[in-house]
Amino acid sequence: MKIKLFLLALIFFSMFFNLCAQKTNKKIAITGKVTDLYSSPVSGAFIMIDGKSTEMKTNVKGYYKIKVESSAQRIGIFTTFSEVMEEPINGRTTINFNLGKFVPRQLNTVPAVTDDEVINEGYGVSRKRNITKPVTKTDVSGNAYASFSSIYEILRTIPGLMVTGNSVTVRGSSSTPLYVVNGTTVSSIGGIDPAIVKSVEVLKGPSASVYGLQGANGVIIIHLKGTE
């Protein structure tokens, strides 16, 4: 009889211990959104838990959802354009991130059938040999530009541009030009890391007319590394 009572007590204790362990290891769901300097969604940002990478990434609208152990302390994100950013969990189930810098959207590229250079004309792409309109394109991906601290320092080296502080004009114009970054029109370029700039194109006059009235004061087209 005593042996049966002992076995029953042992079974009860084991069940109680397993139940407590399950409660302790219960996972919690955390959701959030990752945005850039201009509050645009950042897709493809990797999610980290306690400094370790996971397989979870943000979707095309910048949202993520991940289940973590209740013992997890920190959640972080990283992209190819920014350093790791972390936030303490502290029991929160919604944690948003703003990278504080511009992050370009990934674009599909137009396949080239020859080795000719491809130039962005605003409504698509054309072969450089077929373009008669003036286009100034400068490659700024070399080591000579690695020490620049801002995008405006790069623009000071571009022919046809006048740069004073953060004010930029296309020579011959008196107002701010249109900025196009990887095919997307943006209102500001101050958050762009100069280290990821591949090339800069300057369009004015007839070459900028493909952008309509928006291109009246010239167009500055910026291509970023790793997004083509």
DONUSE-786427 format. One record per residue (C-alpha): x, y, z; residue in three letters. Coordinates in nm, 2 decimals, always signed. Each point is the difference from the previous one (the first is absolute). Layout:
! DONUSE-786427
+--------+--------+--------+--------+
:   east :  north :     up : residu :
+--------+--------+--------+--------+
:      X :      Y :      Z :    ALA :
...
+--------+--------+--------+--------+
//
This chain:
! DONUSE-786427
+--------+--------+--------+--------+
:   east :  north :     up : residu :
+--------+--------+--------+--------+
:  +0.00 :  +0.00 :  +0.00 :    MET :
:  +0.28 :  +0.24 :  +0.09 :    LYS :
:  +0.17 :  -0.08 :  -0.32 :    ILE :
:  -0.31 :  +0.08 :  -0.20 :    LYS :
:  -0.04 :  +0.33 :  +0.18 :    LEU :
:  +0.36 :  +0.08 :  -0.06 :    PHE :
:  -0.04 :  -0.07 :  -0.37 :    LEU :
:  -0.31 :  +0.21 :  -0.02 :    LEU :
:  +0.17 :  +0.29 :  +0.17 :    ALA :
:  +0.30 :  -0.04 :  -0.23 :    LEU :
:  -0.23 :  +0.01 :  -0.31 :    ILE :
:  -0.18 :  +0.30 :  +0.13 :    PHE :
:  +0.32 :  +0.18 :  +0.07 :    PHE :
:  +0.13 :  -0.08 :  -0.35 :    SER :
:  -0.32 :  +0.13 :  -0.16 :    MET :
:  +0.01 :  +0.32 :  +0.21 :    PHE :
:  +0.37 :  +0.05 :  -0.09 :    PHE :
:  -0.07 :  -0.05 :  -0.37 :    ASN :
:  -0.29 :  +0.24 :  +0.01 :    LEU :
:  +0.21 :  +0.27 :  +0.16 :    CYS :
:  +0.28 :  -0.05 :  -0.25 :    ALA :
:  -0.25 :  +0.04 :  -0.29 :    GLN :
:  -0.13 :  +0.32 :  +0.15 :    LYS :
:  +0.35 :  +0.13 :  +0.05 :    THR :
:  +0.10 :  -0.09 :  -0.36 :    ASN :
:  -0.32 :  +0.14 :  -0.16 :    LYS :
:  +0.08 :  +0.21 :  -0.30 :    LYS :
:  -0.14 :  +0.35 :  -0.06 :    ILE :
:  -0.08 :  +0.16 :  -0.33 :    ALA :
:  +0.16 :  +0.34 :  -0.08 :    ILE :
:  -0.11 :  +0.21 :  -0.30 :    THR :
:  +0.12 :  +0.33 :  -0.14 :    GLY :
:  +0.10 :  +0.21 :  -0.30 :    LYS :
:  +0.34 :  +0.12 :  -0.13 :    VAL :
:  +0.01 :  +0.33 :  -0.17 :    THR :
:  +0.28 :  +0.23 :  -0.14 :    ASP :
:  +0.07 :  +0.37 :  +0.05 :    LEU :
:  -0.31 :  +0.10 :  -0.21 :    TYR :
:  -0.23 :  -0.25 :  +0.18 :    SER :
:  +0.00 :  -0.22 :  -0.31 :    SER :
:  -0.02 :  -0.38 :  +0.07 :    PRO :
:  +0.32 :  -0.19 :  +0.00 :    VAL :
:  -0.04 :  -0.35 :  -0.15 :    SER :
:  +0.25 :  -0.29 :  +0.04 :    GLY :
:  +0.14 :  +0.13 :  +0.34 :    ALA :
:  +0.12 :  -0.30 :  +0.20 :    PHE :
:  -0.13 :  -0.05 :  +0.36 :    ILE :
:  +0.24 :  -0.09 :  +0.28 :    MET :
:  -0.07 :  -0.13 :  +0.35 :    ILE :
:  +0.25 :  +0.05 :  +0.28 :    ASP :
:  +0.27 :  +0.08 :  -0.26 :    GLY :
:  -0.06 :  -0.31 :  -0.21 :    LYS :
:  -0.13 :  +0.00 :  -0.35 :    SER :
:  -0.34 :  -0.17 :  -0.08 :    THR :
:  -0.15 :  -0.10 :  -0.33 :    GLU :
:  -0.27 :  +0.26 :  +0.04 :    MET :
:  -0.01 :  +0.31 :  -0.23 :    LYS :
:  -0.23 :  +0.29 :  -0.05 :    THR :
:  -0.25 :  -0.02 :  -0.28 :    ASN :
:  -0.05 :  +0.24 :  -0.29 :    VAL :
:  -0.20 :  +0.23 :  +0.23 :    LYS :
:  +0.28 :  +0.00 :  +0.26 :    GLY :
:  -0.20 :  -0.22 :  +0.25 :    TYR :
:  +0.13 :  -0.29 :  +0.20 :    TYR :
:  -0.13 :  -0.26 :  +0.24 :    LYS :
:  +0.21 :  -0.24 :  +0.20 :    ILE :
:  -0.05 :  -0.23 :  +0.30 :    LYS :
:  +0.27 :  +0.01 :  +0.27 :    VAL :
:  +0.07 :  -0.17 :  +0.32 :    GLU :
:  -0.14 :  +0.18 :  +0.31 :    SER :
:  +0.36 :  +0.03 :  +0.12 :    SER :
:  +0.11 :  +0.20 :  -0.30 :    ALA :
:  +0.14 :  +0.34 :  +0.10 :    GLN :
:  +0.07 :  +0.20 :  -0.33 :    ARG :
:  -0.13 :  +0.01 :  -0.35 :    ILE :
:  +0.19 :  +0.16 :  -0.28 :    GLY :
:  +0.00 :  +0.06 :  -0.38 :    ILE :
:  +0.27 :  +0.05 :  -0.26 :    PHE :
:  +0.02 :  +0.07 :  -0.37 :    THR :
:  +0.28 :  +0.03 :  -0.25 :    THR :
:  -0.04 :  +0.38 :  +0.02 :    PHE :
:  +0.01 :  +0.05 :  +0.38 :    SER :
:  +0.16 :  -0.12 :  +0.32 :    GLU :
:  -0.17 :  -0.23 :  +0.25 :    VAL :
:  -0.28 :  +0.18 :  +0.19 :    MET :
:  -0.13 :  -0.17 :  +0.32 :    GLU :
:  -0.28 :  +0.06 :  +0.25 :    GLU :
:  -0.07 :  -0.16 :  +0.34 :    PRO :
:  -0.31 :  -0.22 :  -0.01 :    ILE :
:  -0.11 :  +0.06 :  +0.36 :    ASN :
:  -0.32 :  -0.19 :  -0.05 :    GLY :
:  -0.11 :  +0.21 :  -0.31 :    ARG :
:  -0.17 :  -0.17 :  -0.28 :    THR :
:  +0.02 :  +0.28 :  -0.25 :    THR :
:  +0.34 :  +0.15 :  -0.08 :    ILE :
:  +0.06 :  +0.23 :  -0.29 :    ASN :
:  +0.33 :  +0.12 :  -0.15 :    PHE :
:  +0.10 :  +0.31 :  -0.19 :    ASN :
:  +0.34 :  -0.02 :  -0.16 :    LEU :
:  +0.05 :  +0.38 :  -0.01 :    GLY :
:  +0.15 :  -0.02 :  -0.35 :    LYS :
:  -0.12 :  -0.04 :  -0.35 :    PHE :
:  -0.02 :  -0.36 :  -0.12 :    VAL :
:  -0.05 :  -0.07 :  -0.37 :    PRO :
:  -0.27 :  -0.23 :  -0.13 :    ARG :
:  +0.13 :  -0.31 :  -0.19 :    GLN :
:  -0.08 :  +0.04 :  -0.37 :    LEU :
:  -0.01 :  -0.25 :  -0.29 :    ASN :
:  +0.25 :  +0.07 :  -0.26 :    THR :
:  -0.04 :  +0.01 :  -0.37 :    VAL :
:  +0.22 :  -0.27 :  -0.16 :    PRO :
:  +0.26 :  +0.12 :  -0.25 :    ALA :
:  +0.05 :  -0.18 :  -0.32 :    VAL :
:  +0.33 :  +0.17 :  -0.07 :    THR :
:  +0.28 :  +0.15 :  +0.19 :    ASP :
:  -0.13 :  +0.35 :  -0.07 :    ASP :
:  -0.04 :  +0.23 :  +0.31 :    GLU :
:  -0.36 :  +0.05 :  +0.10 :    VAL :
:  -0.13 :  +0.34 :  +0.09 :    ILE :
:  -0.32 :  +0.09 :  +0.20 :    ASN :
:  -0.21 :  +0.24 :  -0.19 :    GLU :
:  -0.29 :  +0.03 :  +0.24 :    GLY :
:  -0.25 :  -0.21 :  -0.18 :    TYR :
:  +0.22 :  -0.30 :  -0.04 :    GLY :
:  +0.35 :  -0.08 :  -0.12 :    VAL :
:  +0.18 :  +0.06 :  -0.33 :    SER :
:  +0.33 :  -0.09 :  -0.15 :    ARG :
:  +0.25 :  +0.28 :  +0.03 :    LYS :
:  +0.10 :  -0.02 :  -0.36 :    ARG :
:  -0.37 :  +0.07 :  -0.10 :    ASN :
:  -0.03 :  +0.31 :  +0.22 :    ILE :
:  +0.06 :  +0.34 :  -0.16 :    THR :
:  -0.11 :  +0.20 :  +0.30 :    LYS :
:  +0.28 :  +0.12 :  +0.24 :    PRO :
:  +0.05 :  -0.23 :  +0.30 :    VAL :
:  +0.28 :  +0.04 :  +0.26 :    THR :
:  +0.07 :  -0.32 :  +0.19 :    LYS :
:  +0.28 :  -0.03 :  +0.26 :    THR :
:  +0.12 :  -0.32 :  +0.16 :    ASP :
:  +0.06 :  +0.07 :  +0.38 :    VAL :
:  +0.05 :  -0.35 :  +0.12 :    SER :
:  +0.38 :  +0.02 :  +0.01 :    GLY :
:  +0.23 :  +0.03 :  +0.30 :    ASN :
:  +0.04 :  +0.37 :  -0.06 :    ALA :
:  -0.35 :  +0.06 :  +0.13 :    TYR :
:  +0.02 :  -0.24 :  +0.30 :    ALA :
:  +0.09 :  +0.28 :  +0.24 :    SER :
:  -0.29 :  +0.23 :  -0.07 :    PHE :
:  -0.23 :  +0.06 :  +0.30 :    SER :
:  -0.31 :  +0.10 :  -0.19 :    SER :
:  -0.18 :  -0.04 :  -0.33 :    ILE :
:  +0.05 :  +0.38 :  -0.06 :    TYR :
:  +0.38 :  -0.04 :  +0.01 :    GLU :
:  -0.04 :  -0.24 :  -0.29 :    ILE :
:  -0.23 :  +0.23 :  -0.19 :    LEU :
:  +0.26 :  +0.28 :  +0.02 :    ARG :
:  +0.22 :  -0.21 :  -0.22 :    THR :
:  -0.26 :  -0.05 :  -0.27 :    ILE :
:  +0.02 :  +0.22 :  -0.31 :    PRO :
:  -0.30 :  +0.22 :  -0.06 :    GLY :
:  -0.10 :  +0.03 :  +0.36 :    LEU :
:  +0.03 :  +0.29 :  +0.24 :    MET :
:  +0.00 :  -0.10 :  +0.37 :    VAL :
:  -0.01 :  +0.24 :  +0.30 :    THR :
:  -0.04 :  -0.19 :  +0.33 :    GLY :
:  -0.30 :  -0.22 :  -0.05 :    ASN :
:  -0.14 :  +0.21 :  -0.29 :    SER :
:  +0.05 :  -0.14 :  -0.35 :    VAL :
:  -0.09 :  +0.15 :  -0.33 :    THR :
:  +0.07 :  -0.11 :  -0.36 :    VAL :
:  +0.21 :  +0.26 :  -0.18 :    ARG :
:  -0.22 :  +0.23 :  -0.19 :    GLY :
:  -0.30 :  -0.05 :  +0.24 :    SER :
:  -0.09 :  +0.20 :  +0.31 :    SER :
:  -0.21 :  -0.25 :  +0.19 :    SER :
:  +0.03 :  -0.35 :  +0.16 :    THR :
:  +0.03 :  -0.28 :  -0.26 :    PRO :
:  -0.21 :  -0.32 :  +0.00 :    LEU :
:  +0.17 :  -0.29 :  +0.19 :    TYR :
:  -0.04 :  -0.35 :  -0.12 :    VAL :
:  +0.16 :  -0.29 :  +0.20 :    VAL :
:  +0.00 :  -0.34 :  -0.17 :    ASN :
:  -0.31 :  +0.09 :  -0.20 :    GLY :
:  -0.19 :  +0.15 :  +0.30 :    THR :
:  -0.07 :  +0.37 :  +0.03 :    THR :
:  +0.10 :  +0.13 :  +0.35 :    VAL :
:  -0.04 :  +0.34 :  +0.16 :    SER :
:  +0.34 :  -0.01 :  +0.17 :    SER :
:  +0.34 :  -0.18 :  -0.03 :    ILE :
:  +0.16 :  +0.11 :  +0.32 :    GLY :
:  -0.04 :  -0.35 :  +0.16 :    GLY :
:  +0.19 :  -0.19 :  -0.27 :    ILE :
:  +0.33 :  -0.15 :  +0.11 :    ASP :
:  +0.26 :  +0.11 :  -0.25 :    PRO :
:  +0.17 :  -0.34 :  +0.04 :    ALA :
:  -0.28 :  -0.17 :  -0.19 :    ILE :
:  -0.02 :  +0.25 :  -0.29 :    VAL :
:  +0.10 :  -0.16 :  -0.33 :    LYS :
:  -0.06 :  +0.28 :  -0.26 :    SER :
:  -0.17 :  +0.33 :  -0.05 :    VAL :
:  -0.16 :  +0.13 :  -0.32 :    GLU :
:  -0.09 :  +0.36 :  -0.07 :    VAL :
:  -0.28 :  +0.08 :  -0.25 :    LEU :
:  -0.10 :  +0.34 :  -0.11 :    LYS :
:  -0.18 :  +0.16 :  -0.29 :    GLY :
:  -0.13 :  -0.24 :  -0.26 :    PRO :
:  +0.14 :  -0.30 :  +0.19 :    SER :
:  -0.20 :  +0.09 :  +0.31 :    ALA :
:  -0.32 :  +0.06 :  -0.19 :    SER :
:  -0.10 :  -0.36 :  +0.03 :    VAL :
:  -0.09 :  +0.08 :  +0.36 :    TYR :
:  -0.24 :  +0.27 :  -0.10 :    GLY :
:  -0.03 :  +0.31 :  +0.21 :    LEU :
:  +0.17 :  -0.18 :  +0.29 :    GLN :
:  +0.32 :  +0.00 :  -0.20 :    GLY :
:  -0.02 :  +0.37 :  -0.09 :    ALA :
:  +0.29 :  +0.08 :  +0.24 :    ASN :
:  +0.20 :  -0.30 :  -0.10 :    GLY :
:  +0.01 :  -0.36 :  +0.12 :    VAL :
:  +0.26 :  -0.17 :  +0.22 :    ILE :
:  -0.01 :  -0.38 :  -0.03 :    ILE :
:  +0.19 :  -0.19 :  +0.27 :    ILE :
:  +0.07 :  -0.37 :  -0.04 :    HIS :
:  +0.09 :  -0.20 :  +0.32 :    LEU :
:  +0.22 :  -0.30 :  +0.03 :    LYS :
:  -0.14 :  -0.34 :  +0.05 :    GLY :
:  -0.35 :  +0.08 :  -0.12 :    THR :
:  +0.02 :  -0.09 :  -0.37 :    GLU :
+--------+--------+--------+--------+
//
